[in-house]
Every structure is written in structure tokens, then in C-alpha cells.
Amino acid sequence: MTSWPHDLSKTAPAAERTGTILKAALTAHGVTFRVVKPWRSLPSASLVTTAPGQPAVWIDAHSHTNGPAVSGYDVPLAGLFGVSAVITDDFNTRHVHCDFTEAPADITDPAAAADAMASAVAAHLAAYPSLIGAQWVTIASHPASRTEYREAVTSHGTWARASSPTGYTTGPSLDTVSVWGAYQRRVADLTAETR
């Protein structure tokens, strides 16, 4: 049985860390989330929104104490210099909320910083169109691999996605040109493999 190394910083009281504050702010704004550590090699985890039909928003606090800067949802309040909420998908990375100060420990009111972040995330989720119930139409398909390029027209524009039952997926995205290009590259690669 493998034993994971223990992070002794977690023994600090919750009142001295950001985790409880960030969770409370998100909950107060009606944002559902989960704790995610995408890679075992990362020293910390993030809070990730779980709004159905929308890309995940990754939420972290950033602190700098007497060593290197640390990021994650549960970092020391001492040295807190940033709170961020970021979307990363197949096409780009963009901030939903970005609050960084010039020097370590410049965020003097962590609860207000967490509330501003949670408010921005809640507003983003309310404005971002949900694709649940969208009517997807198949525009092109590659029968041998069952790969499909599909589009859905919503009040926010035309969305595109390419997918197959083997787990390949691109989108959904408003960048229909990029999704169409990814679909065409996938079909070309599959056609070349069968020759």
C-alpha cells in the first residue's frame, strides 16, 4: 500500500486558511462546487464549479509566506495576495475573476475578496448559456468511426462539437471554425490509419 506524504500545513487551524472562507462565499452565492486535485504531483487542490452544461470554473487563492508562493483553494491567510477564478477549455484560458495585489499579504479582508470572487462566478454562471436541452443537429459524420460534427443554435449563437463513442470530443464551443477543423483533422487521421 502506497502512503501519500502528509502536508503539515493542513494542521493549521481552519481560521488561518482560505478554504473555509472560499467555500462559504460560494455557498452564499448559490454556486455548487467540488474539490479537485487533477494531478497527484500537485501539492494542492482547487475548487471547481459543477454547473451542468457549462465549462468548469477553477477557483484558487494565492499566498506567499517565507518560502515560495502557493496556490490552491486552501492556502494560508498570512501572505494572501490573490484570489482567482479561471475557465480552461479546449480553446483557451480566461479569467472570470482576477484579484491580485502588488505585494504579498496585501489582501487585508479575505472574506471580502472571497465574496467578490463568488459574486463574479455566480454572475458568470447566470449569464453563460446552459446547453442542457439544446437541439443538436448532425452536420457531418464519418460512419466508419462514428465521429460526428454537430451544431446547436441558441440565443447566444451557434455552438459546435465533434465527438465519437470512443471518447474523442471537442467543444462545445462558439468557435465553430475550430471545432470543424478539429473534426476534419480527426477524420483525415482516421482515414490515413485505415489505408
ABEGO torsion letter per residue (X at the ends): XBBBBBBAAAABBAAABAAAAAAAAAAAAGBBBBBBBABAABABBBBBBABBGBBBBBBBBBBBBABBBBBEABBBABGBABBBBBBBBAABBBBABBBBBABBGABABAAAAAAAAAAAAAAAAAABBBABGBBBBBABBBAAAGBBBBBBBBAAEBBBBBBBAAGBBBOBBABAAAAAAAAAAAAAAAAAAAX
